[in-house]
Amino acid sequence: MSTPTGERADVLSTFRGAVAHNIDWLRERLIQRIGRLPVGENRYVSLVSSWSTDLRYEPGPGDVGDATTFLIATKSILDWANGRM
């Protein structure tokens, strides 16, 4: 873990509001705290950042395969980041 226990609440509090939905901001915060992202996680962050928030307003069910890939990527990023907290 890279965040001292006494600092965790402060760090988590910065991930609130509209800025926490900005994947580029999130990537920069990760890099500031831990340095370069592993290649696999960096690819997942790139994939996730390619999805626009406008997609939630698209009519129709969307592509199940794309959605599954997106969810796998977000879970991997979250698990990896939580492991560094």
C-alpha positions, 0 to 999 in steps of 0.5 A: 500500500502506498497511502499511509493510513492517516492520509487515506480519508483525505485522499478519498475525499478528493474523488468526489463530484464532477471531477471524479468522473473525469478519467483524465483527472483520475489518471493524473491523480494516480500517476502523481501518487504512484508514478507510472501505471502498469501497462495493463491498467494503462490500457484499461484506463485508455479504453474507459476514457474512450467512452463518453458520458453521452453513451448513457443517453443513447437509445437502445440496449447497446453492444453487450460485448462492449459493455462487458469489456468496459465493466471488466476494465473498470473492475480491474482499474478499481481493484488495482487502485484499491490495492495501492490505497 
